[in-house]
Amino acid sequence: MFEPLQYSHKNFIEEKIKKFPSILSDYFFPNLYLYRNSLGTKIHEGTYSLIETNISSNDTLKVYMPLDLITPESLLYYKGLVGPSLLYPISDEGLSLMEGSSKEYKEADSDYLFTLEKISFLKGGHLSAKRNLLHQFFDLYEDREVVELAPHNILLAKEVLEGWSKEHKEDYSNCLEALEMFEELDLYGRLLIIKKNL
């Protein structure tokens, strides 16, 4: 029925999510794969496919992430497979097919990644704290360099991770595995180098 998520599921999941009109970062294979152990992530490959995962490593609430577009047929299949369950995330189109079901929207469940351009120009008091932190950072660290993360500087990134992990233990193993599988998972990123000490 459900089996633990493995690297071998990469192509299957990536092909499935290509059909989605928009994709949350929760669906990206590297995110699913790197947190598979801490979240107990499993996959069901069937007529309609699902990912089973916990909301967080501290929570036992299971959610089911559809890997197919929500249709009346897929809803019946999912209900037969897992009974009344929490499906997450569901598109607006999928919600319209779920009359009589309990629905909830939480802003906290939205993507948490912001581009510099987006955060700089968005209006609203709820973003002012984020903008202030950004300005403080730029003021404190004027002598900085951003370099593309690449195989030749992974060792430097691991050094940064080791320093960071002294205060943040919870995601260390996930981050280390991301650096070790950087190329296999088709990851990209940047390394921020601060050139002065305070």
MIDOSE-1310 file (N, C-alpha, C; in nm, 2 decimals, decimal comma, always signed):
residues 198
mfep	+0,08/-0,12/+0,00/+0,00/+0,00/+0,00/+0,09/+0,13/+0,00; +0,15/+0,16/+0,11/+0,25/+0,27/+0,12/+0,38/+0,21/+0,15; +0,48/+0,27/+0,08/+0,62/+0,22/+0,11/+0,71/+0,35/+0,14; +0,82/+0,33/+0,22/+0,90/+0,44/+0,25/+0,95/+0,51/+0,12
lqys	+0,95/+0,64/+0,13/+1,00/+0,72/+0,01/+1,15/+0,69/-0,01; +1,19/+0,67/-0,13/+1,33/+0,64/-0,17/+1,38/+0,73/-0,28; +1,51/+0,74/-0,30/+1,56/+0,82/-0,41/+1,50/+0,77/-0,54; +1,48/+0,64/-0,55/+1,43/+0,58/-0,68/+1,29/+0,64/-0,72
hknf	+1,22/+0,71/-0,63/+1,09/+0,77/-0,66/+1,10/+0,90/-0,73; +1,22/+0,95/-0,74/+1,25/+1,09/-0,79/+1,18/+1,12/-0,92; +1,20/+1,04/-1,02/+1,15/+1,06/-1,15/+0,99/+1,05/-1,15; +0,94/+0,95/-1,08/+0,80/+0,94/-1,07/+0,73/+1,06/-1,02
ieek	+0,78/+1,11/-0,91/+0,72/+1,23/-0,84/+0,74/+1,35/-0,93; +0,85/+1,37/-0,99/+0,88/+1,49/-1,07/+0,79/+1,49/-1,19; +0,76/+1,37/-1,25/+0,67/+1,37/-1,36/+0,52/+1,40/-1,32; +0,49/+1,35/-1,20/+0,35/+1,37/-1,15/+0,33/+1,52/-1,13
ikkf	+0,42/+1,59/-1,07/+0,39/+1,73/-1,03/+0,40/+1,83/-1,15; +0,45/+1,78/-1,26/+0,45/+1,87/-1,38/+0,31/+1,90/-1,42; +0,21/+1,82/-1,38/+0,08/+1,85/-1,43/+0,01/+1,95/-1,34; +0,07/+1,99/-1,23/+0,00/+2,08/-1,13/+0,02/+2,22/-1,19
psil	-0,09/+2,31/-1,17/-0,08/+2,44/-1,22/+0,02/+2,53/-1,14; +0,03/+2,50/-1,01/+0,13/+2,57/-0,93/+0,17/+2,47/-0,83; +0,29/+2,49/-0,78/+0,35/+2,39/-0,69/+0,41/+2,45/-0,57; +0,37/+2,40/-0,45/+0,43/+2,45/-0,33/+0,57/+2,38/-0,31
sdyf	+0,66/+2,44/-0,24/+0,79/+2,38/-0,22/+0,78/+2,24/-0,15; +0,67/+2,22/-0,08/+0,65/+2,09/-0,01/+0,65/+1,97/-0,11; +0,62/+2,00/-0,24/+0,61/+1,89/-0,34/+0,75/+1,87/-0,41; +0,84/+1,96/-0,39/+0,97/+1,93/-0,46/+1,04/+1,81/-0,40
fpnl	+1,09/+1,73/-0,49/+1,14/+1,60/-0,45/+1,26/+1,62/-0,35; +1,35/+1,71/-0,37/+1,45/+1,72/-0,26/+1,40/+1,75/-0,13; +1,29/+1,83/-0,12/+1,23/+1,86/+0,01/+1,17/+1,73/+0,07; +1,10/+1,66/-0,01/+1,03/+1,54/+0,04/+1,14/+1,43/+0,08
ylyr	+1,24/+1,42/+0,00/+1,35/+1,32/+0,02/+1,43/+1,35/+0,14; +1,47/+1,48/+0,16/+1,56/+1,51/+0,27/+1,50/+1,51/+0,40; +1,37/+1,52/+0,41/+1,29/+1,51/+0,53/+1,22/+1,38/+0,55; +1,25/+1,28/+0,46/+1,17/+1,16/+0,47/+1,19/+1,08/+0,60
nslg	+1,30/+1,09/+0,66/+1,32/+1,01/+0,79/+1,26/+1,09/+0,90; +1,28/+1,22/+0,91/+1,23/+1,29/+1,03/+1,08/+1,30/+1,02; +1,02/+1,30/+0,90/+0,87/+1,31/+0,89/+0,80/+1,18/+0,86; +0,88/+1,07/+0,85/+0,82/+0,94/+0,82/+0,75/+0,94/+0,69
tkih	+0,80/+0,99/+0,58/+0,74/+1,01/+0,45/+0,73/+0,88/+0,38; +0,61/+0,85/+0,33/+0,59/+0,73/+0,25/+0,52/+0,76/+0,12; +0,51/+0,67/+0,02/+0,45/+0,70/-0,10/+0,36/+0,58/-0,14; +0,24/+0,61/-0,20/+0,16/+0,51/-0,26/+0,15/+0,53/-0,41
egty	+0,19/+0,43/-0,49/+0,18/+0,44/-0,63/+0,07/+0,36/-0,68; -0,03/+0,42/-0,73/-0,15/+0,34/-0,77/-0,22/+0,42/-0,88; -0,35/+0,38/-0,90/-0,43/+0,45/-1,00/-0,42/+0,60/-0,98; -0,43/+0,64/-0,85/-0,40/+0,78/-0,81/-0,30/+0,77/-0,70
slie	-0,20/+0,85/-0,70/-0,09/+0,84/-0,60/-0,09/+0,94/-0,49; -0,04/+0,90/-0,38/-0,04/+0,99/-0,26/+0,10/+0,98/-0,19; +0,13/+1,09/-0,12/+0,24/+1,09/-0,03/+0,18/+1,10/+0,11; +0,23/+1,02/+0,20/+0,19/+1,02/+0,34/+0,31/+1,08/+0,42
tnis	+0,28/+1,18/+0,50/+0,39/+1,24/+0,58/+0,33/+1,31/+0,70; +0,41/+1,33/+0,80/+0,37/+1,40/+0,92/+0,38/+1,55/+0,89; +0,31/+1,63/+0,97/+0,31/+1,78/+0,95/+0,45/+1,83/+0,99; +0,50/+1,78/+1,10/+0,64/+1,82/+1,15/+0,69/+1,70/+1,22
sndt	+0,82/+1,71/+1,26/+0,89/+1,60/+1,33/+0,84/+1,59/+1,47; +0,77/+1,69/+1,52/+0,72/+1,69/+1,66/+0,57/+1,66/+1,66; +0,51/+1,63/+1,55/+0,37/+1,61/+1,54/+0,34/+1,47/+1,48; +0,24/+1,40/+1,53/+0,21/+1,27/+1,47/+0,09/+1,28/+1,37
lkvy	+0,04/+1,40/+1,35/-0,07/+1,41/+1,26/-0,02/+1,38/+1,11; -0,09/+1,29/+1,05/-0,05/+1,25/+0,92/-0,13/+1,33/+0,82; -0,07/+1,37/+0,71/-0,13/+1,44/+0,60/-0,10/+1,36/+0,48; -0,19/+1,37/+0,38/-0,18/+1,30/+0,25/-0,17/+1,40/+0,14
mpld	-0,07/+1,40/+0,06/-0,04/+1,49/-0,04/-0,07/+1,43/-0,18; -0,18/+1,47/-0,24/-0,22/+1,40/-0,37/-0,11/+1,43/-0,48; -0,07/+1,33/-0,55/+0,02/+1,34/-0,66/-0,05/+1,35/-0,80; -0,18/+1,35/-0,79/-0,27/+1,37/-0,91/-0,36/+1,48/-0,89
litp	-0,41/+1,54/-0,99/-0,51/+1,65/-0,98/-0,64/+1,59/-0,92; -0,70/+1,67/-0,83/-0,82/+1,63/-0,77/-0,94/+1,63/-0,86; -1,00/+1,51/-0,87/-1,12/+1,49/-0,96/-1,22/+1,41/-0,87; -1,34/+1,40/-0,91/-1,43/+1,32/-0,83/-1,38/+1,17/-0,82
esll	-1,32/+1,12/-0,93/-1,27/+0,98/-0,92/-1,15/+0,97/-0,83; -1,06/+1,07/-0,83/-0,94/+1,06/-0,74/-0,99/+1,07/-0,59; -1,09/+1,16/-0,57/-1,14/+1,17/-0,43/-1,19/+1,04/-0,38; -1,27/+0,97/-0,46/-1,32/+0,84/-0,42/-1,21/+0,74/-0,39
yykg	-1,11/+0,74/-0,48/-1,00/+0,65/-0,46/-0,93/+0,68/-0,33; -0,90/+0,81/-0,31/-0,82/+0,84/-0,18/-0,90/+0,81/-0,06; -1,04/+0,83/-0,06/-1,12/+0,80/+0,05/-1,12/+0,64/+0,08; -1,12/+0,57/-0,03/-1,11/+0,42/-0,02/-0,98/+0,37/+0,04
lvgp	-0,88/+0,45/+0,00/-0,74/+0,41/+0,04/-0,71/+0,45/+0,19; -0,74/+0,57/+0,23/-0,70/+0,62/+0,36/-0,82/+0,66/+0,45; -0,94/+0,65/+0,40/-1,06/+0,69/+0,48/-1,06/+0,84/+0,49; -1,14/+0,89/+0,58/-1,15/+1,04/+0,60/-1,01/+1,08/+0,65
slly	-0,95/+1,17/+0,58/-0,81/+1,21/+0,61/-0,79/+1,35/+0,58; -0,67/+1,40/+0,62/-0,63/+1,54/+0,59/-0,56/+1,54/+0,46; -0,62/+1,59/+0,35/-0,55/+1,61/+0,22/-0,49/+1,75/+0,22; -0,36/+1,76/+0,18/-0,29/+1,89/+0,18/-0,18/+1,88/+0,07
pisd	-0,16/+1,98/+0,00/-0,25/+2,10/-0,02/-0,35/+2,07/-0,13; -0,45/+2,15/-0,13/-0,56/+2,13/-0,23/-0,57/+2,26/-0,31; -0,58/+2,25/-0,44/-0,60/+2,37/-0,52/-0,74/+2,42/-0,51; -0,76/+2,54/-0,55/-0,90/+2,60/-0,55/-0,99/+2,51/-0,64
egls	-0,94/+2,46/-0,75/-1,03/+2,37/-0,83/-1,06/+2,24/-0,76; -0,97/+2,19/-0,68/-0,99/+2,07/-0,60/-1,09/+2,09/-0,49; -1,08/+2,21/-0,43/-1,17/+2,25/-0,32/-1,31/+2,25/-0,36; -1,33/+2,30/-0,49/-1,47/+2,31/-0,54/-1,54/+2,18/-0,55
lmeg	-1,46/+2,07/-0,56/-1,52/+1,93/-0,57/-1,54/+1,87/-0,43; -1,50/+1,94/-0,33/-1,51/+1,88/-0,20/-1,62/+1,93/-0,11; -1,74/+1,95/-0,17/-1,85/+2,00/-0,10/-1,88/+1,91/+0,02; -1,92/+1,97/+0,14/-1,95/+1,89/+0,25/-1,83/+1,85/+0,33
sske	-1,71/+1,87/+0,28/-1,58/+1,84/+0,36/-1,54/+1,96/+0,44; -1,47/+1,94/+0,55/-1,42/+2,05/+0,63/-1,30/+2,10/+0,56; -1,29/+2,24/+0,54/-1,18/+2,30/+0,47/-1,12/+2,41/+0,56; -0,99/+2,43/+0,56/-0,92/+2,53/+0,64/-0,80/+2,58/+0,56
ykea	-0,79/+2,71/+0,57/-0,67/+2,78/+0,50/-0,59/+2,84/+0,61; -0,46/+2,81/+0,61/-0,37/+2,87/+0,71/-0,25/+2,94/+0,63; -0,24/+3,07/+0,65/-0,13/+3,14/+0,59/+0,01/+3,08/+0,62; +0,02/+3,02/+0,74/+0,15/+2,96/+0,78/+0,18/+2,84/+0,69
dsdy	+0,08/+2,78/+0,62/+0,11/+2,67/+0,54/+0,15/+2,71/+0,40; +0,15/+2,84/+0,37/+0,19/+2,89/+0,24/+0,34/+2,88/+0,23; +0,40/+2,90/+0,11/+0,54/+2,90/+0,10/+0,60/+3,01/+0,18; +0,72/+2,98/+0,23/+0,79/+3,08/+0,32/+0,91/+3,14/+0,26
lftl	+0,93/+3,12/+0,13/+1,04/+3,17/+0,06/+1,00/+3,30/-0,01; +1,09/+3,40/+0,01/+1,06/+3,53/-0,05/+1,18/+3,58/-0,13; +1,16/+3,63/-0,25/+1,27/+3,70/-0,32/+1,30/+3,83/-0,26; +1,42/+3,88/-0,28/+1,45/+4,01/-0,23/+1,36/+4,12/-0,29
ekis	+1,33/+4,11/-0,42/+1,24/+4,20/-0,48/+1,10/+4,20/-0,42; +1,05/+4,08/-0,39/+0,92/+4,07/-0,34/+0,91/+4,13/-0,20; +1,00/+4,10/-0,11/+0,99/+4,14/+0,02/+1,02/+4,29/+0,03; +1,10/+4,35/-0,06/+1,13/+4,49/-0,06/+1,02/+4,58/-0,09
flkg	+0,93/+4,53/-0,18/+0,82/+4,61/-0,23/+0,68/+4,58/-0,18; +0,67/+4,47/-0,11/+0,53/+4,43/-0,07/+0,49/+4,52/+0,05; +0,37/+4,57/+0,04/+0,32/+4,65/+0,15/+0,25/+4,57/+0,26; +0,25/+4,62/+0,37/+0,17/+4,55/+0,48/+0,26/+4,54/+0,61
ghls	+0,19/+4,57/+0,72/+0,26/+4,57/+0,85/+0,32/+4,43/+0,88; +0,25/+4,32/+0,84/+0,30/+4,19/+0,87/+0,44/+4,16/+0,81; +0,48/+4,24/+0,71/+0,61/+4,21/+0,65/+0,72/+4,31/+0,70; +0,67/+4,41/+0,78/+0,77/+4,52/+0,82/+0,88/+4,46/+0,91
akrn	+0,85/+4,36/+0,99/+0,96/+4,30/+1,07/+1,06/+4,23/+0,98; +1,01/+4,16/+0,88/+1,11/+4,10/+0,79/+1,19/+4,20/+0,71; +1,13/+4,31/+0,67/+1,20/+4,41/+0,60/+1,31/+4,48/+0,69; +1,27/+4,50/+0,82/+1,36/+4,56/+0,91/+1,48/+4,47/+0,94
llhq	+1,46/+4,34/+0,95/+1,57/+4,25/+0,97/+1,67/+4,25/+0,84; +1,61/+4,26/+0,73/+1,68/+4,27/+0,60/+1,77/+4,39/+0,60; +1,71/+4,50/+0,64/+1,79/+4,63/+0,64/+1,90/+4,62/+0,75; +1,87/+4,57/+0,86/+1,97/+4,55/+0,97/+2,09/+4,47/+0,92
ffdl	+2,05/+4,36/+0,85/+2,16/+4,27/+0,80/+2,25/+4,34/+0,71; +2,19/+4,41/+0,61/+2,27/+4,49/+0,51/+2,36/+4,59/+0,58; +2,31/+4,66/+0,68/+2,38/+4,76/+0,75/+2,50/+4,70/+0,83; +2,47/+4,59/+0,90/+2,58/+4,52/+0,98/+2,69/+4,46/+0,90
yedr	+2,65/+4,40/+0,79/+2,75/+4,32/+0,71/+2,77/+4,38/+0,57; +2,83/+4,49/+0,56/+2,85/+4,56/+0,43/+2,95/+4,48/+0,35; +3,05/+4,42/+0,41/+3,16/+4,35/+0,34/+3,12/+4,20/+0,33; +3,04/+4,17/+0,23/+2,99/+4,04/+0,21/+2,99/+4,00/+0,07
evve	+2,99/+3,87/+0,05/+3,00/+3,82/-0,09/+2,90/+3,70/-0,10; +2,83/+3,69/-0,20/+2,74/+3,58/-0,23/+2,79/+3,50/-0,35; +2,82/+3,37/-0,33/+2,87/+3,29/-0,43/+2,77/+3,17/-0,46; +2,77/+3,13/-0,58/+2,68/+3,01/-0,61/+2,74/+2,89/-0,54
laph	+2,65/+2,81/-0,48/+2,69/+2,69/-0,42/+2,71/+2,59/-0,54; +2,83/+2,53/-0,53/+2,87/+2,43/-0,64/+2,96/+2,33/-0,58; +2,98/+2,22/-0,65/+3,06/+2,11/-0,60/+3,20/+2,15/-0,55; +3,26/+2,25/-0,61/+3,39/+2,30/-0,56/+3,39/+2,37/-0,43
nill	+3,28/+2,42/-0,38/+3,28/+2,49/-0,25/+3,18/+2,42/-0,15; +3,15/+2,29/-0,17/+3,07/+2,22/-0,08/+3,14/+2,21/+0,06; +3,27/+2,19/+0,06/+3,34/+2,17/+0,18/+3,33/+2,30/+0,27; +3,33/+2,42/+0,20/+3,31/+2,54/+0,28/+3,17/+2,55/+0,33
akev	+3,07/+2,51/+0,25/+2,93/+2,51/+0,30/+2,92/+2,41/+0,42; +2,99/+2,30/+0,42/+2,98/+2,21/+0,53/+3,04/+2,27/+0,66; +3,15/+2,35/+0,64/+3,21/+2,42/+0,76/+3,10/+2,52/+0,81; +3,03/+2,59/+0,73/+2,93/+2,68/+0,77/+2,82/+2,61/+0,85
legw	+2,78/+2,49/+0,79/+2,68/+2,41/+0,85/+2,72/+2,36/+0,99; +2,85/+2,32/+1,01/+2,90/+2,28/+1,14/+2,89/+2,39/+1,24; +2,92/+2,51/+1,20/+2,91/+2,62/+1,29/+2,77/+2,65/+1,33; +2,68/+2,65/+1,23/+2,54/+2,68/+1,25/+2,48/+2,57/+1,34
skeh	+2,52/+2,45/+1,33/+2,46/+2,33/+1,40/+2,48/+2,34/+1,55; +2,58/+2,42/+1,59/+2,61/+2,43/+1,73/+2,49/+2,49/+1,81; +2,41/+2,57/+1,74/+2,29/+2,63/+1,80/+2,16/+2,57/+1,74; +2,17/+2,50/+1,63/+2,05/+2,45/+1,56/+2,06/+2,31/+1,52
kedy	+2,03/+2,22/+1,61/+2,05/+2,08/+1,59/+1,94/+2,01/+1,50; +1,82/+2,07/+1,50/+1,71/+2,00/+1,45/+1,72/+1,96/+1,30; +1,78/+2,04/+1,22/+1,78/+2,02/+1,07/+1,92/+1,98/+1,03; +2,01/+1,95/+1,12/+2,15/+1,93/+1,08/+2,17/+1,81/+0,98
sncl	+2,11/+1,69/+1,01/+2,13/+1,58/+0,93/+2,06/+1,60/+0,79; +1,95/+1,67/+0,78/+1,89/+1,70/+0,65/+1,97/+1,79/+0,57; +2,03/+1,89/+0,63/+2,12/+1,98/+0,56/+2,25/+1,92/+0,51; +2,30/+1,83/+0,60/+2,43/+1,76/+0,56/+2,40/+1,67/+0,44
eale	+2,29/+1,60/+0,44/+2,26/+1,51/+0,33/+2,24/+1,59/+0,21; +2,18/+1,71/+0,22/+2,16/+1,80/+0,10/+2,29/+1,83/+0,04; +2,39/+1,87/+0,12/+2,52/+1,90/+0,07/+2,59/+1,78/+0,01; +2,57/+1,66/+0,07/+2,64/+1,54/+0,02/+2,57/+1,49/-0,11
mfee	+2,44/+1,52/-0,13/+2,37/+1,48/-0,25/+2,34/+1,60/-0,34; +2,41/+1,70/-0,33/+2,39/+1,83/-0,40/+2,36/+1,81/-0,55; +2,45/+1,74/-0,62/+2,43/+1,72/-0,76/+2,32/+1,62/-0,79; +2,31/+1,51/-0,72/+2,21/+1,40/-0,75/+2,07/+1,46/-0,73
ldly	+2,05/+1,55/-0,64/+1,91/+1,61/-0,61/+1,89/+1,73/-0,70; +1,98/+1,77/-0,78/+1,97/+1,89/-0,87/+1,94/+2,01/-0,79; +2,02/+2,02/-0,68/+2,00/+2,14/-0,59/+2,07/+2,26/-0,64; +2,03/+2,37/-0,60/+2,10/+2,50/-0,63/+2,09/+2,58/-0,50
grll	+2,18/+2,67/-0,49/+2,18/+2,76/-0,37/+2,29/+2,86/-0,38; +2,30/+2,93/-0,27/+2,41/+3,04/-0,26/+2,47/+3,02/-0,12; +2,59/+3,07/-0,12/+2,67/+3,07/+0,01/+2,70/+3,21/+0,03; +2,67/+3,26/+0,15/+2,69/+3,40/+0,19/+2,82/+3,40/+0,27
iikk	+2,92/+3,48/+0,23/+3,05/+3,49/+0,29/+3,06/+3,63/+0,35; +3,07/+3,64/+0,48/+3,08/+3,76/+0,55/+3,23/+3,78/+0,58; +3,29/+3,90/+0,53/+3,43/+3,91/+0,53/+3,48/+3,99/+0,65; +3,40/+4,02/+0,75/+3,45/+4,08/+0,87/+3,39/+4,02/+0,99
nl	+3,45/+4,03/+1,10/+3,40/+3,99/+1,23/+3,35/+4,10/+1,31; +3,24/+4,09/+1,38/+3,19/+4,19/+1,47/+3,25/+4,18/+1,61
